[in-house]
């Protein structure tokens, strides 16, 4: 049985595209975590984990920024 990651997981609230957009916004200097979270209908803690590479790690090759 394959491991379901990212948007293919049944409980995923974000798509790969949304995660990449969050990381791009962060890389461009947008630091209002609450606004990013509200726009994507997730918690601020989830956004922090995304930009710190604690979640959605399978999208590593597209992300070279750091927090």
Secondary structure as a PSIPRED ss2 file (coil, helix, strand):
# PSIPRED VFORMAT (PSIPRED V4.0)

   1 X C   1.000  0.000  0.000
   2 X C   1.000  0.000  0.000
   3 X C   1.000  0.000  0.000
   4 X C   1.000  0.000  0.000
   5 X C   1.000  0.000  0.000
   6 X H   0.000  1.000  0.000
   7 X H   0.000  1.000  0.000
   8 X H   0.000  1.000  0.000
   9 X C   1.000  0.000  0.000
  10 X C   1.000  0.000  0.000
  11 X C   1.000  0.000  0.000
  12 X C   1.000  0.000  0.000
  13 X C   1.000  0.000  0.000
  14 X C   1.000  0.000  0.000
  15 X C   1.000  0.000  0.000
  16 X H   0.000  1.000  0.000
  17 X H   0.000  1.000  0.000
  18 X H   0.000  1.000  0.000
  19 X H   0.000  1.000  0.000
  20 X H   0.000  1.000  0.000
  21 X H   0.000  1.000  0.000
  22 X H   0.000  1.000  0.000
  23 X H   0.000  1.000  0.000
  24 X H   0.000  1.000  0.000
  25 X H   0.000  1.000  0.000
  26 X H   0.000  1.000  0.000
  27 X H   0.000  1.000  0.000
  28 X C   1.000  0.000  0.000
  29 X C   1.000  0.000  0.000
  30 X C   1.000  0.000  0.000
  31 X C   1.000  0.000  0.000
  32 X C   1.000  0.000  0.000
  33 X H   0.000  1.000  0.000
  34 X H   0.000  1.000  0.000
  35 X H   0.000  1.000  0.000
  36 X H   0.000  1.000  0.000
  37 X H   0.000  1.000  0.000
  38 X H   0.000  1.000  0.000
  39 X H   0.000  1.000  0.000
  40 X H   0.000  1.000  0.000
  41 X C   1.000  0.000  0.000
  42 X C   1.000  0.000  0.000
  43 X C   1.000  0.000  0.000
  44 X H   0.000  1.000  0.000
  45 X H   0.000  1.000  0.000
  46 X H   0.000  1.000  0.000
  47 X H   0.000  1.000  0.000
  48 X H   0.000  1.000  0.000
  49 X H   0.000  1.000  0.000
  50 X H   0.000  1.000  0.000
  51 X H   0.000  1.000  0.000
  52 X C   1.000  0.000  0.000
  53 X C   1.000  0.000  0.000
  54 X C   1.000  0.000  0.000
  55 X C   1.000  0.000  0.000
  56 X C   1.000  0.000  0.000
  57 X H   0.000  1.000  0.000
  58 X H   0.000  1.000  0.000
  59 X H   0.000  1.000  0.000
  60 X H   0.000  1.000  0.000
  61 X H   0.000  1.000  0.000
  62 X H   0.000  1.000  0.000
  63 X C   1.000  0.000  0.000
  64 X C   1.000  0.000  0.000
  65 X C   1.000  0.000  0.000
  66 X C   1.000  0.000  0.000
  67 X C   1.000  0.000  0.000
